[in-house]
Amino acid sequence: MPKKDEVVINAIEEVVGTSKLGKRKVIVKVQRKHPELGVSKIRRVYEQVGFSLY
């Protein structure tokens, strides 16, 4: 995983925690905390890393 994705991974992990959330809710919650992150970047990392499988 490239270093540029580490920020996004940490933001997603912070939002998701132990709860099961859908992709749309995760994107909205991550953007509330980190408005500089784009939807496509969050979605790409969310799907590639495997958060969607939790």
CORFEN-V333460 format. One record per pair of residues at least 12 apart in sequence whose ideal C-beta (glycine too) atoms are under 8 Angstrom apart, sorted by the first residue. I is the first residue (numbers start at 0). GAP is how many residues later the second one is. If there is no record, write none. Layout:
I,GAP
I,GAP
//
This chain:
0,48
4,40
4,44
6,27
6,30
7,22
7,29
7,33
7,34
7,37
8,36
8,40
10,19
10,22
10,23
10,26
10,31
11,14
11,18
11,30
11,33
11,34
11,37
11,39
13,19
14,14
14,15
14,18
15,35
15,38
19,34
22,20
22,23
22,24
22,29
25,16
25,20
25,25
26,12
26,15
26,16
26,19
29,12
//
